[in-house]
Amino acid sequence: MLDVPSDSQPATIDRLLDSAAALFWEKGYASTTTREIAAALEIRQASLYYHVASKEDLLYKICVSSLERFLDEVSSAVESPGTKSCGGPLDGVRRLIRAHVATLLKHQKRNATMLLELRALSGRRRARVVEMRGQYARMAMSALEAGRQTGAIRSDVAPEHLCLALLNMLNWAALWFHPDQALSAEELSDIFIEIYVSGAAHPGLRGAVSLRPMRTARKTPAAGGLRSAMAGQNATVERLIQAAVALFSSQGYAATSTREVAALLGMQKASLYYHIESKEDLLYFICKYSLERIREDVAAAVEEVHDPLERTRTLIRAHIESMLRDQGEHSITLAEMHALSRDRLAQVLALRDTYQNLIRSVLEDAQNAGALRGDIQVKYLCLAVLGLMNRVLVWYRKRGALSPAELGQLLATIFLSGVRAAD
């Protein structure tokens, strides 16, 4: 509790949380110091500890405040029809999407911090945030279940997977939405409702797109370390990068030292620099490899598929399978690329943009062929499917109920036909 007049407490806390979240957004939690947070607030570093016990305490408050808003505002909206309510068994899902997007973007940087930096919390704090996230997911699933009981929501996909797919798509918007762009939060909600509830397929194809037996996919080379990225390098460097993947995944890039990487391989720290110049080399190779590999895999998978709708389905399946084969590398790329130097970050972002252009071209071709609906710009179809796919990194477990191929098939079906039961 802050020892200041009660009427100033909310404003003080909000300013503190917003300033910290803005820095975490820009630099990442691990790379941001309390000195920088205090400077942003124009107070002394020592004064910061009048309000929070530690930097982790600050992160915890950001996460809890974000989830409290979701639990309060979204649940209220789902239970009480709003001005855009249109009735029917799917109205609760529509209200959930609108309220979720509005809440997500109201404090966008706080929510992005909550979504991306959870692993930095320890013990009870992390458990508490995970429990709150589970509580919200259960509330979202109940809205889907209500529609399912009336027969309005498809029954060939498990409710938990429908829920994860929805939250994937919605939460990804925290990473790409810009408040100053032409699209408003309300218009973004309309797009998500159309894609998720109505489906992305052309009206004439809806209901025909369903789960089907999976054909044998074109084989890609099994993951054998980072060989394509490390061509010309020796096996020791490859082992260094694999050790870095393990450590960066478990404790983060900033918190990992080169001494720990060397120790994991049973070598002296000085010997490490015989093979690399810096810890950043390891992060750069990981990011570069992950983006090059997924682009190669997806391009190869769609190359010989000519039906535009099937190409889209193949793209999603190939993306999921490639991404989850190198799950650690892709998780690190998503969470840690901001730690790269300017020139290297520019190279990695260029690789990411090249891959996203491939996805966009497949969707655009399908849209031009009349296979995908034309009333939503391909830019937003692309961003929606990227969210649907990439947030899988957060929750997928290799020993779970679905294989990567099965999950890719399921997500492709949800994207192409939405959650509405076949007519």
N, C-alpha and C positions, 0 to 999 in steps of 0.2 A: 504494500500500500504506500502511495506517495504521501509524504508529509508536507502537503501543500493544500491550500483552500480547496474544498470539494468541487466547487464550480469550475475550477481550472484543470482538474485531473483528467477528464476525457480529452480535452484539447492537447494537454501535455503529452499524454500517452500516444494519441493519434499522430502527433507530429514526430515523436520519437520512432514509432513503428514505421511510419511512411519514409522517413529519412534513411533508416537502416535498410528497409526493403529496397529502396532505390539504389543503394550502394551494393547490396547483395545481387540485384539484377545486373548491375554493370560489371562487377568484378567477381562475383561468387562469394558465398559465405566465408569459406576458408581463407580467401585472400584479402578480406576486409578486416581492418583493425578497429578497435574501439576508439582509437585516437582519431581515425577518419570519420567515424560516426559522430563523435563529439564536435569535430570541426564543422561538419555539415550543419549541426545544430547551433553552432557558434557558442559552445560552452566548453569549459575545461574538461579534460578526460576524467578527472576525479569526480566531477559533478555528475557524470553519466551514471556512476554507481550509486547515486542517490535514488535513481529510478529503477535500475535493474541490477541484479547480483553479478551478472557476467554476460559475455556475448552470447553464450548458449541460452541463457535465460531470456535474452532479447529475441532470439530465434524462436524459442518456445512460445513466447507471448504472441509473436506474429502468427505462428501456425494455429494456436488456439483461437485467437481473435478471428482469423479467417474462417475457420470451421464453425465457430459459433454463429457467425453471420449466415453461412449456408444453412445450418440447421434451423435457424430462426426464420429467415426470410423466405427460403425456398419451401419449407414445410408449410408456412402460412399461405403461400401462393397456391400450393397444390390443394390445400384443404378448402380454400375460398376462391371460387371462380372470379376472374378479373374481367376487365372491360373487353378483352379480346377473346373471351371464352365463346366457343361455338357449340358447346354441348357434345354429347356423344361419349362413347366409352374410351376414346383416346384423348379426351379433353384434359385429363389429369396429366398425361405425358406432355402435351403441348404447354400447359402451364408450368410444368417442371422445367422444360427447356428454356422458356422465356425468363423465369426467375433465376435459373442457374446462370445464364449468360449475363443477365443484369448484375447479379451479385459478383460474378467472376471479374467483370470489367470495372466495377465500381472502385475496387481496390486491387487493380490488376497486378501491381508489382508485389504486393503482400501475398496475393494468392499464388503467383508464380514461385515465390520463395517457399511457400508451403508445399507446393507440388514438387519442387526440385531439390530441396535441401533437407528433407526429412532424415536422411542417414546421418547427418551431423548431430542429431539429438541422441542422447544416451539414456539408458535405463528407463526409469519410470516416465520420463518426459516423452520419450519416443513411444512407449507403450500407450500413453494417454492419447497422443495424436493419432496413432493407428486405430485406437478404439473409436475415436470420434469420426474418423474417416469411414470406418465400418458402419457406424450408426447412420451416417449420411447415405452410404450405398444401400443399406437396408430400406431406408425411406424411399429412395429412387426405385428400388426393385418392387416395392409395394405398389407404386403407381403403374408399373408395367404389369404386375400380376392382376391388378384390377381390370386392365384391358384384356388380359389373356383369359380371364374367367368369362368374359362376355363373348369370346371368340373373335375379338377384333385384332388381337396380336397373335402372330404365328406361334404354333406349338411345336415346330420341328427344331427349334433352337432353345437351349436351356435358358431360363430367366436370368441366371447370373451372367451368362455370356452376352445376352442382350443388354444388360445393365452396364457391363464393362465396356462394351462397344460404344454405348451412348456417352458414358463419362469420358472415354478416350477422345471422342470427337469434340466434345464441348470443352474439356480442359486444355486441349492443345491450343485453343484460341488465345489463352493467356500469353503464349509465347510469340504470336505473330500479329495480333490485333493492334492497330495504331489509332488512338483516339482522334487524330486529326485527319484521317482518311475519309473518303466520301461515304463509306458504309457506316451506318449507325449500329449501336448494339441491338436495337429493335429489328433492324433489317437483317442483321446476322442471325438473330433468333429465327426469323422467317425462313432463312436458308437452311438452317439446321433442321427445322421442323419438316421442310419439304424433303430434304435428303433422308432423314432418319425415319420419319413417320410415313411419308408417301413413297419413298424409295427414289433412287437415282436413275432407274431405268425409264425409258420412254413409256408413256401410258399404255401403248399397245403391247409392251413386253412385260409389264408388271403382272405378277402371278405366274408367269412362265419361268421366271428365274427362281430356281429352288435348289436346295441341297441335292447333289447328284453324286453318283459314284465317281471317285477321283481317278482320272486317267493317269498313267505313269508319266511323270514330269521328265523333261529332258535333264539328264544327269549333269551336274556340275562337279568339278573336282572337290573331293572332301577337304575340309579345313585341315591344313597341315601346318599350323603356325602362320607366320606372316610372310610367307615365301614370296608372294607376288610383290609385296612392298619392299622386300629386302633382297631383291635380285642383286647379285654381286657381292653381298655381305656374307660374313661367315656364320656358322651355326651358333657361335657364342652370342652374337648380337641378337639373333632370333630368340634365344633363351632369355636374354635380358628383357626383351620386349614382352615375352610371355610372363615373366616375373612381374614386370611393371603393370600388366593388365590385372593380375591377381591383387596386387597391393593397391593400385588406384581404385579398383572396384570396391574393395573392402573398407578403405579408410580415406579415399580422396587423394587427388594429385598433390595439393598443397601440403597435406599432412604426411606425405610419404617422402622419405629422404633417400638419396642415392646409397647411403650406407645400408638401409634396409633392403634395397633391391639387390645389392651385392651380397648381403648376408643370406638372403633367400637362396642364392646360387652357390653359397659356400666359397665366396671369393673376397679378396680384400677390396676396400673402397677404391684405393689407388688404381687397381687393375681395371676397374670399370671404365676409367677415362682413357684406357688404351683402345676401347671400342667405340665410345661415344664422347661427345664434347660436353654434354650437359644433360640434366634430367629432362629438359624441354625436348631434346631429340627423341626421347622415348614417347612422349605425348604426341609429338608431331607424326611420327611413324604410325602410331595407333590410329589417329584420326585419318590420315591419308589412306592407310590400308582399308579401313572400314568402308569409306566412301567409294573408293575405287572398286572394291570387291562387290559391293551390292549393285553398283551400276553395271558391272560386267555380267553378273548373274541374271539380273532382270532383263537386260538387253538381249542376252542369249535366249532367255525363256520366251520372250514375246516375238522374237525374230521370225519364226516360222508359223506363227498363229495369225491367220488372215481375218477370221470373223471378228469384227470390232468389239462385240460384247464379250466374246471369249478371250480376246486379248486383254481386256480390262480385268477379267477374272484371273487370268494367268499372271498378270502384273502383281496383283495383290498377293496371290499365293507365293510367287517367287520372292517378293519383298520380305514377307514374313519368314519364309524358310531361310533365306540368306541372313537376315538380320538376327534371327535367333541362333543360327549356327555360330555367329560371332557376337553373341549377346553382350559379353563383357566389353568388347571393343566399341560397339555402338553406344552402350550406356556411358562409357567414358567420353566418347566424342560429343554426345549430347550435353553432358554435365560439365565438361572440363575444357572445351575448346577455347573458351574465353581467356584461359591462362596462357595461350600462345602469344608470342611476340607479334607485332602488327603485320609484318610481311608474311609470316607463316599462317596467321589467322586468315589473311586475305586469300592465300592459296587454298586453305581448307574450305572456306566459304564458297570459293569458285567451284570446287569439286561438288559441294552440296548443291549449288545452283544448277550445275550441269545435270546432276541426277534428277533434280526436281523438274527440269525442263523435259527430260525423258518421260517422266510420269505425265506431265501436262500434255505432251504431244500425243500419247496414247489416248488420253481422255478426250482431247480435242478431235482426234480422228474419229473416235466413236460418236462424239456429238455431231460432227459433220455428216456422218453416215446415217444419222437418225436413230442410232441405238441408245443414246443417252439423251435425256431431256435437255431441251435447249433454252429453257427459261431461267437457268442459273449459269452465271459466267463460269467458264472453265477454271478460272483462277480459284474460285471458291470450291468447286468440285475437287480440285487438286489439294487445297489446304484441308478440306474435310477428310479426304481419304488418307492424307499423311497423318492427321491426328488419330484417326481410327487405327492405323497401323503402328505408328511409332510409340504411342503410350503403352503398347503391349510390353515394352522393355521394363516397365515399372513393376508389373505384377506377374509376368509369366514365370512359371517354374518348370524345369525340365522333367520333373517327375509328376507333373499334373495330369489332369484327365485327358487333355488334348495334345497330340503331337503338333509340331509346327505346321505340317502339311494340312492337318485337319483344322487347325485354327485359321490358317490362311483361307481355306475353302469356306469356313463359316463366316469370316469377316467379309469375304467377297460377296457372299449371298446377302448379308445384311446391307451392305452398301448398294448393291444392285437392285434389291427389291424392297428394302426397308423392313419394318416389323409388322406391317399390315398383313393379315391373313389373306391367302389367295381368294379372289372373287369366285 
